């Protein structure tokens, strides 16, 4: 059985620098990252799902229906439930990433996740009828969840009513986030959250 992703990209040699995220980033070698929801509705089972498939799942969403970066994104569910279509988008995006960066796209994805995972967040607490915002550390699992969500949402937003298709938008976001570029939506969201947490300390 071919253990290379999409029959092209090797999992061997992919390194994870962030020790906390390494516990939750699953790099189980799969040619086709599709487990047919066998881990669905089980507590903490998403840790056993290949990280590439988790990114695909984040792309299978409707529009936000709310204003983000000055625009309301409504995709009318064009990708909801369409796993094969999303996997084709991922395959095309990884091809673009490899062509532009000359690197293993799986390693580029890991770098993008490490760079865009926030370390601090804010929460609201209530003391004596008064609400306060306080800074809290973010667990490693939530850090990974937020990074995946922001990467997927960035691709959908950039491809919405634009000349680039979803694969190109996703490839661009992965490259920007892996380089820790401030033009990346995921990096901007991370910096915004951490800035708010610093002010709430």
Residue pairs with C-beta under 8 A, 6 or more apart in sequence:
1 31
2 31
3 11
3 29
3 30
3 31
4 10
4 11
4 29
4 31
5 11
5 29
5 30
5 31
5 33
5 52
5 94
5 106
6 31
6 32
6 91
6 94
7 31
8 94
8 98
9 94
9 98
9 104
9 105
9 106
10 104
10 106
11 27
11 29
11 106
13 104
13 107
14 27
14 104
14 106
14 107
14 110
15 107
15 110
16 22
16 25
16 27
16 110
16 114
17 114
18 114
18 117
20 140
20 143
21 113
21 114
21 117
21 140
21 143
21 144
23 47
23 140
24 47
24 140
24 141
24 144
25 51
25 110
25 113
25 144
26 47
26 48
26 49
26 50
26 51
26 54
27 50
27 51
27 106
28 48
28 50
30 50
30 52
30 53
32 87
33 50
33 52
33 53
33 56
33 87
33 90
34 53
34 56
34 83
34 87
35 49
35 50
35 53
39 45
39 46
39 48
39 49
44 141
46 54
47 141
49 57
51 109
51 110
51 113
51 144
51 148
52 90
52 106
52 109
54 148
55 90
55 109
55 148
55 151
55 152
56 83
56 86
56 87
56 90
58 148
58 149
58 151
58 152
58 153
59 79
59 86
59 89
59 90
59 152
59 155
59 156
59 166
59 170
60 79
60 80
60 81
60 82
60 83
60 86
61 75
61 79
61 80
61 152
61 156
62 74
62 75
62 76
62 77
62 79
62 80
63 72
63 73
63 74
63 75
63 76
63 156
63 160
64 72
64 73
64 74
64 153
65 72
65 73
65 74
66 72
68 153
68 157
69 157
69 185
71 157
71 160
73 156
73 157
73 160
75 156
75 160
79 85
79 86
89 166
89 167
89 170
90 167
90 170
92 167
92 171
93 105
93 155
93 166
93 167
93 168
93 170
93 171
93 174
94 105
94 106
94 171
95 105
96 167
96 168
96 171
97 103
97 105
97 108
97 171
97 174
97 175
98 104
98 105
100 171
100 175
101 108
101 175
101 178
105 174
108 174
108 175
108 178
109 174
109 178
111 177
111 178
112 147
112 151
112 173
112 174
112 177
112 178
112 184
112 186
113 144
113 147
113 148
113 151
113 177
114 147
115 177
115 178
115 180
115 186
115 187
115 190
116 146
116 147
116 150
116 151
116 177
116 184
116 186
116 187
116 189
116 190
117 138
117 143
117 144
117 146
117 147
117 190
118 138
118 143
118 146
118 147
118 189
118 190
118 193
118 194
119 137
119 138
119 143
119 194
120 135
120 136
120 137
120 138
120 193
120 194
120 197
120 198
121 135
121 136
121 138
121 142
121 193
121 197
122 133
122 134
122 135
122 136
122 193
122 196
122 197
122 200
123 133
123 134
123 136
124 131
124 132
124 133
124 134
125 131
125 132
125 133
125 134
126 132
133 196
133 200
134 200
134 201
135 197
135 198
135 200
135 201
136 197
138 146
146 189
146 190
147 186
147 190
150 185
150 186
150 189
150 190
151 170
151 173
151 174
151 177
151 186
152 170
153 185
154 169
154 173
154 184
154 185
154 186
155 166
155 169
155 170
155 173
156 166
156 169
157 169
157 185
158 164
158 169
158 172
158 173
158 185
159 165
159 166
159 168
159 169
159 170
162 169
164 172
173 184
173 185
173 186
176 183
176 184
176 187
177 184
177 186
177 187
180 187
181 187
182 188
182 191
